[in-house]
Amino acid sequence: MHTAFAIAYNLALGLIACVYQFVSVLRGRRFVRTFLEAWIAAVVFVAFFSLALPFTIGIFCPSVADEIIFHCVPDGPFVFAIAFLGWIYPLLGVSLGYGCRHLWKRHCEKNTP
């Protein structure tokens, strides 16, 4: 169960931090705005699953919250790491999307009759 949760958690974080931004910029959204939205979304996602969810469950059932914190939550300090270093993945996704969009426009303008 722990492995499945970790895989789903990291897959969802990757989709939020890289894939969505790549597609958004490729379709014509602004570079900086998309980058900032991705960074904030990644921080909120990690904070929710690492801090807010276990503490909310702990209000109703402390034993389940302890089980979740010790076995399912990836890492509490990871919230601070993603807040300060989490810009790398959104920047990568946005940059790749922008580069592909630039190449697509350049290739289409060059080869149109």
C-alpha positions, 0 to 999 in steps of 0.5 A: 500500500505504501508503494502504491501511494508513493507512486501515485503521489509522485506521479500526481506531483510530476503532472502538476509540476511539469506536464501541465505546464509543458502543454499550457505553454505549448498551446500559447500561455505566458511563460512567467505566469504559467511557471508561477502557477505551477510552483504555487500548485506544487507547494500547495499539493505537497503541503496538503498531503504532507501536513494538512491531511494527516493533521485533519485526520488526527482530529477525528482519529489520532491512531490513524493519523499516526499510521498515515504520518509514519507510513504514508506521508512522503516527508514533512520537511519536503514541503520546505524543500519544494517551497525553495527548490520546487521551481526547478521542475516547473521551469523545466516543463515551461522551458521545454514547452516554450522551446517546442512552441518556438520550433513548431512556429518556426517550422510551420512558417518555413514550410507553409506554401 
